[in-house]
Each structure stands twice: as structure tokens, then as C-alpha cells.
Amino acid sequence: QQQVKQSPQSLIVQKGGISIINCAYENTAFDYFPWYQQFPGKGPALLIAIRPDVSEKKEGRFTISFNKSAKQFSLHIMDSQPGDSATYFCAASTSSGTASKLTFGTGTRLQVTL
Amino acid sequence: DSGVTQTPKHLITATGQRVTLRCSPRSGDLSVYWYQQSLDQGLQFLIQYYNGEERAKGNILERFSAQQFPDLHSELNLSSLELGDSALYFCASSVGSLLGRKTEAFFGQGTRLTVV
């Protein structure tokens, strides 16, 4: 059972454009939503994260929009650059007691063209 | 560099064998997580340890086991290996055990396991 659905699977954006990746979740117990960026041969690197008590968080060119009622969140990359070409994973975490685990989406392969 | 160190980077072994993957967390991090990344399954949570104790378990096979030692490094043991176990295995660490509460997970560069 996939608890975090991510789309699109792949995305091609021109340099300077806006990249948008969407995720939807089912488990209302999720309380932490990070985005990870992964380059080939590397581990996932934390990009930006949000908690459900805010609807938007911006860090530089990266923005998370969060819609709690729709159980959806998205990553917007403004002014996309070729160096942003990577695979992006959304994730969600639920914490119970003294443990928490990240449930990942299936990933979006972003290619930014010149 | 995330500060999480995984060894070895690559491992090739035969079916039926046993291997051990090692992870050294970031300095000061008490929690260690193991994930498996395969092409068809994406990133799958295996297990979490906090300060030596198992805290959460995911879809970890009975052939797999892990532990966290007093110096906080962790090992993932994979036995009776099958072709389908070929994957990237990532370790992540965090300061606390509850993600999002002033604690975030940082991933190592992974161990690529190939079972032939």
C-alpha cells in the first residue's frame, strides 16, 4: 500500500522555468513532510521540510505548498537551473511514542534543459 | 557531505551468502535508520535504532537484521542473499528519534549491493 503518491514520474523544464512536483497522502497521522533531492550515485539530501501547521514554506528558490484538507503538498522550484536536474522525493513521517519513520513517494526525475 | 559514513560503497556477492553493511552516524546523532532503494520499490524503510535500542521496524525481511553498538555505529546484516536483494542500502541518522521535532534525517551515500 503506497501511502504517499507522487507525480509526475518525470519532468522536463526549460532553464528559468518553474518545476512543480505534487504529492498526496492518505494517513492523517503524518506530521512532517520533507523533500529530498538525490543525484545519481549519491544519497538523498534534505532540501526543505514543512509541518502541517503552516501552508507554505520558502527557502530560496524552493517552496513547499501544503493543503491539509486536501492531504496534498507540492514542491515548486522557481527559476529552475540545469544544476537542479536530479530525482526529487517527497516524504511523510509519523511519530509515535519514541519512533518515527519516513515514508517516501516514488520519486520525480527532473531534467532542466538549456 | 552529510556526515553519515557508509562502508563499503560497493559489494558484489553470490546468492546464499551473508554480508554486513556498516554505518557511522553524524557526530552527536543518536538515531540510525536503514532504507533499501530498488528500482521497482523506491525507498523502503527497514528499521530504526535509537541509542542502541530498536525503535521502529518496517518491511524488513527475517533474513535481515540490524544492530546499533554502544559507539552508535550500526550494522545491517543480510543473509541467505537472493538476486532480488540487489539494491542500494542507505543509512540515515538524526539527533532525536522523532523526525520533524527539531530533528531531521541525513542520509549517507549508500552501499550498492549486487547479488549474482
Interface residues (C-beta under 8 A of the other chain):
Chain A: D31 Y32 P34 Y36 G41 K42 G43 P44 A45 L46 A49 R51 F89 S93 S95 T98 A99 S100 K101 L102 T103 F104 G105 T106 G107
Chain B: S2 V4 Y33 Y35 G42 L43 Q44 F45 Q48 Y50 R55 A56 G58 F90 A92 S97 L98 L99 G100 R101 E104 A105 F106 F107 G108 Q109 G110
